[in-house]
Amino acid sequence: MKKLFLILSCCASSAFAQSVGSDLMPDGSKDMYVGLRISTTPHYAKLSDEWTSLTPLLKIEWSSGLFMYGNELGMKLSSTPGIEYGPLLGYQNGRAPADDWRLRGSETIAGTFNPGAFINIDLGAQLHLTSSLYYLHSVNGLQLFTGLQKTFAEIAPHHSVTLSAGLMLANRATMQQQYGINHAAAAAAGVERDNYAPGGGLVNASVGANWNWALSSSWMVNSGVALRRLGRDAADSPIVGRRNLITYSTGLGYRF
């Protein structure tokens, strides 16, 4: 169930996340962070279940506008201060009903890359509007994330905090792929479940807080907490046992 959400979404901003309205980089230069992050996430499917994962942190940004953040690759096309936009390529995690008995009757999803686009707008006073849209070609589906990020820089020497809030929306095809149930497939897997066909709309709403501590000019610690609340159609799916999900994470990164 830990692969329930398919495209890496921004529910809390991070020191490793995409910057908005950043200064132009000198030609031929690059900005690079690498590190490791520990995340603890309870399952949607069962209140007592949770899993802890150790994942790499990676951010590379070139003066050409090309960037790589985690499992996203993109290109900034705008040179106008305060606004950024361009294409994205993001990885969609796979899952199979055999991965967990709670998934029986749901659709198999193959891991694949999906095209998308983003736009980030600096609203002033360290407030940013961020949006990204992905096309899930396996189901001709769409998934949109839009949110606000407010950064409080230097709340103490070498410390900053970012608060965020956002919405993830999807069309019917995407919702069906992620949360739908096929009665015949469930019965074949030994589970009695009715057909469930969610409509398009809200996937989840999220709020988050992120704390960045610069240990030196190169080393930093980044910690965050985020709360997601599923929309009604997603929460009513038989594969979901809880509507709210709290995620905690902390990571150590090195800047080259």
N, C-alpha and C positions, 0 to 999 in steps of 0.2 A: 504493500500500500504506500510505501514511501515514494513510489514513482507516480503517484496519483496526479500530481501537477506536472504538466508536460514540458513547458518551456520555462526556463529560469525567469522568474519575475522579481521585480524590485519591490519588496515590501518594507524594507528599511534601507536608508541610504548607507553607504559604506565609504571608507577612505579609499577603497579599491574600486568603487563604482565610478561610472562615467561622470566627469566634471562638466559643468554647463557654463558657457561663456568664458572659458579659460583663455589665457593669453596665447597668441600665436607662438609656435615653437620655431627656433632657428632651423633653417633648411638643413636636412641631413641628420637632425637630432632625433632622439627618442626618449620617452619616459617609461620606466619599467618597474613594476613591483612583482615580487614573488613571495610566497609564504604558504602557511598551512592554517586551516581553520577547523575547529571542533564545533559541531552543531548538534544540539539535542532537540528532537522533535517528537511529540506524541503523535500517534496515529489518529487519523480521523475515524478509523473503523472501530477502535476499541479504547475505552477510557484508560485502561491500565497499560496499554502498549506504548512504548516509545523506543526510539532507536537513536544511537549516537554515531555520527560519521566523522571521519577525518578527511577533508577535501583540500585540494590545492587551491591557492589563491593566485591569480595571474591577471595582471593588467599591463598591456603594452600599448603605447600610443606613439605614432610616428608623426613627424612634421608634415607629411603628405596628407594627413587626415585619417589615415588607416588606423584602426584600433582593434584590440582584442581584449575583452573583459570576460573572464570565465569561459562560458560556452557560447559567447556571442562574438561575431566578427562583423565589423561595420566600417563605414567610411563617412567622415564629416565633409559635406560638400559646401557648406556655407562659411564664408570668411567674415561675415558681419558679426561684430561683438554682440553678445547677448542672445544669439539665436543659433542653433545648430540643427541640422537635419541631414538625412542621408539613408542609404540602404543598410539593411541588417541581414545577417545569416545566423540563425540560432538552432541549437540542437534540441530535438524532441526526444525525451527518454522513452524507451519501450517498456511494455508490460505484457503479461499474458495471464489469462484466468487461472492458470495452474500455479502462478506465483503465490497465491493466497486463497484460501477457501472463500473468503468474503468477496473475491472478484469473480466467482463462478457466474456465468451468464453475461459477463461484460465483454466488450470487444477487445480483441488482441490489437495491440498497438506496436508497430515496428519502430525502433529507434531510427531517426532520420534527421536531416537538416531541412529547415524551412526558411523561405525568404521572408523578409519583412522590411519595415522602414521605421524611422524614429524622428521625433522633433523635440527639442528641448528649448525652453524660453526662459531667460533670466528676467524676473519681474522686479528686480531691485531689492535692496535690503536683505541680500542672501536668501531670497525666496525664488524657487525654481519650479516651473511647470514641466513635467516630463511625460512623454507619451511614446508608446511603441505599438505597432500593429504587425501581426504575423499571419501569413497564409499557410495553413496546414494542408499541403497538397494531397496527403493520403485520403482526406475526406472532403476536399474542397471547402475547408473550414476557415474561419477567421477568429483571431483572438486579439483583443485590444487591452492594453494597460494604460491608464492615465493617472497621474498623481501629482502631489505638491511636496516639495522638500524645503524645509527651513533650517538653515545652518546658523548656529551660534558659535562663532569663531573665537578662540582664545578666551573661553569662559574662565580659564585659569591658565597660567603659563604652560604651553605645550599641550593643552587639552581643548577639544572642540566637541560639540554635540549637534547632531542633526535629527530633527523630527520629521516624520513623513506620514502621509496618508494617501491612499489610492484605491482605485476600483479596477477590477478585471472583468471584462465583458466578452462574450463569445456568441456566435450564431448557433442555430439549432444543430447543424452538422457536427460542430466541435463539441457541444454539450452532450450529444448522443454518443459520440465516440468515448468521451471521458466518463460519463455517468449513466448511460443507458444500459438496460438489461433486456436480453432476449430469452423468453421463457423456454423455448426449445433447447437452446444452448445450456441453460441452467439445469434443466431436467436431465440432459445427457451427462452432465457432470455430477448428478446425484443431489442437486439442490432444487427445492420447489420454490420458484419465484415467478411472479407475474411479469409480463412485459412492462418496461418502464421507459418512456420516451420523453425526456425533459425538453422544454422549449429553450429558445435562445434568450439571452439576457445576462443578468449578473452572475458571474462565477463566484467572486468573493470581494469583500471589502477589507482593507488592511490598514493598520496603523503601526508605526514602529519608532524606535529610538535607537540611535547609534552613537557610540562614544569612541573617539579617536584620541590616543595618547602617543605623542611623538617622543619616543625615548631618546632619539638623537636625530641627526640630519638624515640618517639612513634607516633606522629601525623604528617600527611603530607597532602598537597593540591596538586592535580594533575589536570592539565588542558591541553586540546588539541584541535587542529583543523585539519581536514583532508578533502581532495578533492578526490572524485572518478569521473572518466570519463568512461562511458560505452563504450564497444566495439561496432562496427557497428551492428552486428546481434542483440545484446541486445537492442541497441538504436532504431532500426527500428521496434521494437515490438509495436503493437497498444496499449498495456497497459502502455507504457512509453511515457511521454510527455516532458521530459527533459533529456538531456544526462549527465549533470554535477550535482553533489550533494556535498554540503559542510556541514560537520557535526562539531558542536561545543560541547564541554563537559567540565565539571569541577566536581571534586569530592573531598571529604574529607575522609581520611582513618586512621585507627588506627592499629598499629602493636603490636601484642602480643609477 
